[in-house]
Amino acid sequence: MDHYLNYLKSSSKTIEIYDRLLLVVGRHGQGKTNFLKEINEGKYTCDSKPEQIFHFGIIPDHELTLKILNEAKINDDESLNQFIKEEFNSEVVNILKERINYNNLIQAQLDGNLSYKRLIILAILQRMKVTNSLILIDEPELLAHPVIRQELMVRIRELQQAGNILVVATNLDNVIADLLTDPLQIVRLDLINGVNRISQIEINKLEEKVKEFYRSNPKLLKRFSNANQFDYGLKEIVENNYRSYLAASLRDHFFDLLFAK
């Protein structure tokens, strides 16, 4: 299998992207969202010279959403429902039909439908056979039903395999595990004295580090099935009932383990 190595470059940093997929991780408030904005604004350039840049932030971009929907000829509930029926399996169709209609799909606000909107838009990009583009996605797992989160990861991989470069910011270890079917590159952002420090993990160490983390927390990690549970810090009791973690602390421990020397 051929492997691709691309680069994001700024005036002071060069970041490797292995096989067109880069995950950006880090604690809350460490600059992941701003990093994606800087890429979108051209402060980082990509050596592949992408034909288009699609930036999907936490707050949906109304104009970008409308542009993509118009190109796909989706302009009302009927055309949206037809697309959903053609594109997804029955389980995903049932979930989407309960949560999404045309009006809330195009709303430019953060709400409980964010992950559903993301899934539909990424599926449209696939149908349009978008290629040689740079796709930036901030927390695709946010507010996601577990089935939807897994479908999102499938779509991300398929867009990658179609020749696009994807940069995905995430807080959730499940996203890393979902995408670990093939090698991927991860960088960590830490905000130190107002400046982002970017650390990059070695590809050949990643899978073993993830496995180590799951081995040390086998029962706990299975319980955290979506971003809500992580972000709101639910407590779970680890084996032998002698220790408990806040979800945020566990997530930070996971990132620390990944980037330990």
N, C-alpha and C positions, 0 to 999 in steps of 0.2 A: 504494500500500500504506500502510495506517495504521501508525504507529509509536507505541509506548507508552513513557512515561517514568515510572518509579516511584522511590521514595526509601526508603533505610534511614536511620533517624535515631537517634542517641544523644544524650546530654546535650551533647556537644561536637562531633559530626561529622554531616554529611549526605553520603550517598553516592548517586549517581545509578545507576539500573539501566535500561539501554536495551533495549527490547523483551524484557523479562522474563528476561534472562540476564546474569549477572554472573560473570566469572572473577576469581578472587583468586590472584595469583602472588607469588613472592618466594623468596629463598634459604631453605634449610633453617633452622629455628629462629627464623624471623621472626614467628611468631604466627598463621599461617593457621588452624591447627587451633583455637586459642583464639578466634579471631575468629568461626568458625562456632558454637562453643559459646556465645559471648556472644549471638549472634543467637537461638539456640535457647532461651536462658535469659531472653530478653526485654529484654536490655540495649540492643538495637537494635529499633526498631519499624518495621514496613513500612506505608506509607500505604495499601496496597491492602486491609489488614485481612484477611489470609488465613484461610480457614476451618480449615485444619490446617497444622501444621508437621511435616515429616518430616526428621529429622536422621540422615544416614548417615555416621558417623565411621569412623576407621581401625579401631577395634574395633567389630564389629557389635553393635547393641543387640538383645539376645535377645528382650526383651518386644515391641519394635516389629516384629521379624521375625515372631514368632509371631502377632501381631495381624493383620498383612497376609496371612500365609499362611492363617490361619483364615477371614478374610473372603473369600478366594479359594477356600476349600474344598480347600486343598492340605494334606494331613496324613500322607502316606506316600510311599514311592518311586513307587508306581503313579500316583497323582494328579499328582505332580511331573513324571514322565516324560511323561505325557499332555499336560500344559501346555506343556512344552518342545517337544514334537513339533508341537503346534498353532500355537505362537507364532513359531518361528524357522525359518530356511532350513536345508537339510540340512547345510551346512558348520558352522554354529553348533551345531546339534543334536548332531553327532558330537563336537565339542569338549566341550560341556557334559556329555554322557553319560559321557565319560571321567573327568571331574573332580568332578562334583557328585552327591550323593544327599541324601535328606531330612535325615539326621542331621547331615552336615557343613554343610548349608545353615543350620541353626538354631544352630550353635555360636557362642558369643559370644567369639571369639578371632581374632587376626590370624593368618592362614595363607595358604598359596598359592592358596586358593580365593576370595580376597576379591573380585576383579573378576567372577568367575562369579556369586557371590552377588548382587552389585550389579546385574548385568544382569537376573537373574531377578526381583528385587524391583521394579526400575523397569518391567519388562515387565508385572508384575502390576498396578502402579499405573495403567499405560496401559489394561489390560483393564478395570479397575474404573472407568475414565473419571474419574479424579481431576482436579479442576479447582479454580481459585482457592485453591491451596495454595502454601506456601513450602517448597521442597525444597532441603535443604542437603547437599552431597556433598563429602566430603574425599578428594581424590586418587582419582578413579574409575579412573584408568589404572594404579593400583598392582598390580604382578604380573600385568598383563594380556597375554594372547596378542594379537598385532596385530589379528586378525579380531574378537576380543571387544572390544578397545578401540574399533574403528571402529563396532561395533554399539552399544556404550554411548553413543557420541556421537550416533548416530542417535536413540536413545531419549531422550536429553536434549533434543534439538531438538524431538522430537515432543511431549514433556511440556510444553515451553515453548509450543509452538503450540496446545496444548490449554487454555491460559489459566493455567498455573502460573508462578510465579517461581522460577528456579533460581539458587542461588549455589554455584559450583563452585570449590574450591581445588585448584590443580594445580602441579606442578613441571615439567611436560613441555611443550615447545614443540609437539610433535605434536598435543596436545589443542587448542591454539589454532588450529593449521592445519586440523585436522579440523572445527572449528566455524566456520571463517571463510567459510562459504558465504553467510552473511548478517551484517549488522553485529552486533557484540556489544560489551559494555562490559568493560573490564579495569581492575582496581585492583591496585596493588602495595603489599605490606606490608613495612616496614623497621622493625626493633626498634632504637630509639636511646635509650640511657640508660634502658632498661626501659619505654619508652613506644612504642607503635606509631605510626609515621607512615604515613598512607595517601595514595598518589599516584594520580591518575586520568588515564588517557590520553585524548586527544581522539579520538573515533570516526573522524573523517575522516582521521586520520594512521595508523591501525592497519594497514590492509592494505598500504600501501606500505612500512611498516617491516618487516613480516613478509617481504614479497617481497625487500627489501634483504638481510635476514639469510640467506635461502635462496640468493640470488645469490652472496653472499660465501662460502658454505660448501656448495656444491651436492652434492659427493660425500659429505661427512661426514654431513649430516643424513639422507640416505636410509638410512644404516646403523643409526641409532638408532630401532629399531622398537618398543621397549617401555620401560617404566619401569625394568625391571631394569638395562638397559644404562646408562641415565642414572645411577641411584643407586649403582651399583657402579663407576662411573668407568672404563669401558673406554676404551682408547686407540685412536684411529684416525689414520691418516696422511692429511693433507689434500693436495690436488693438488700435483704436482711433488715430492712427498716431502720437503719442506723444513720442515714444521711439524707438530707434533702437539698435540692438545688432550686434556685430561681432560674427560670428558663434563660433569662438574659445572661446570667453568670455562666451557665453551661455553654451558651453560644460563644461567649468571649473566651472560655477555656478551649473550645474547639479551634478558634482562630489562633490562639496562642500555641496550641499543639501543632497546627499545620506549619507554622513559621518558626518553630523552634529549631535551632541549629543542631 
